[in-house]
C-alpha cells in the first residue's frame, strides 16, 4: 500500500453515468485490499429493512446484502497533508443497493471503523447520489 494519492484517476470520467459536480471535491481517500462479499436476499425482506423513500436496486430480480471490509489510506482534506494516526485505518460496511429516481445508490446499514470521525454523520440519514446511510 502506498500513502500517495494517484491524482491521475480524477481525470478518468468516461465510466461515470452523470457529470462531475461543479464544486471542487473536499476530501481524499483510497480504498485498499477490498473484499466485496454479497448474498442474495428476498426483495420483500430487504424492502422492510430500508426506508420507503428508496427503491431497491435489484439484480436478476434479487436484492443483495454486501459485506465490504477494506483498508483506507490517504483520508483527509484536499490539499492538506495526511495525518498518520487519522489517515489510515480499516473499515467495514454492511450495505445494500437502492435507487432514488433513476440514480443508483448505496444504502449503508452500518459503517464501522476505529476512527469515529470516519463514520460520523450529522443526521440519522445522509443522502447523496452514491451514498445513503441508515
Long-range contacts (C-beta under 8 A, 24 or more apart in sequence): 1-32, 1-33, 1-71, 1-73, 2-73, 3-73, 3-74, 3-82, 3-87, 3-88, 4-74, 5-30, 5-74, 6-30, 17-104, 18-103, 18-129, 24-78, 25-78, 26-77, 26-78, 27-75, 27-76, 27-77, 27-78, 28-74, 28-75, 28-76, 28-77, 28-78, 29-72, 29-73, 29-74, 29-75, 29-76, 30-72, 30-73, 30-74, 31-70, 31-71, 31-72, 32-70, 32-71, 32-72, 32-73, 33-70, 33-71, 34-68, 34-69, 34-70, 35-67, 35-68, 35-69, 35-70, 36-66, 36-68, 37-66, 37-67, 37-68, 38-64, 38-65, 38-66, 38-67, 39-64, 39-65, 40-64, 41-65, 41-96, 46-96, 49-96, 49-109, 50-96, 50-98, 50-107, 50-134, 51-125, 53-100, 54-98, 54-99, 54-100, 54-105, 54-107, 54-132, 55-98, 55-99, 55-100, 56-96, 56-97, 56-98, 56-99, 57-97, 57-98, 57-99, 57-104, 57-105, 59-97, 63-96, 63-97, 64-96, 64-97, 65-94, 65-95, 65-96, 66-93, 66-94, 66-95, 66-96, 66-97, 67-92, 67-93, 67-94, 68-92, 68-93, 68-94, 68-95, 72-113, 72-118, 75-115, 75-118, 86-115, 86-117, 89-113, 89-114, 89-115, 89-118, 90-114, 91-118, 91-119, 98-132, 100-127, 100-129, 100-132, 103-129, 104-130, 105-129, 105-130, 105-131, 105-132, 106-130, 106-131, 106-132, 107-132, 107-133, 107-134, 108-132, 108-133, 108-134, 109-134, 110-134
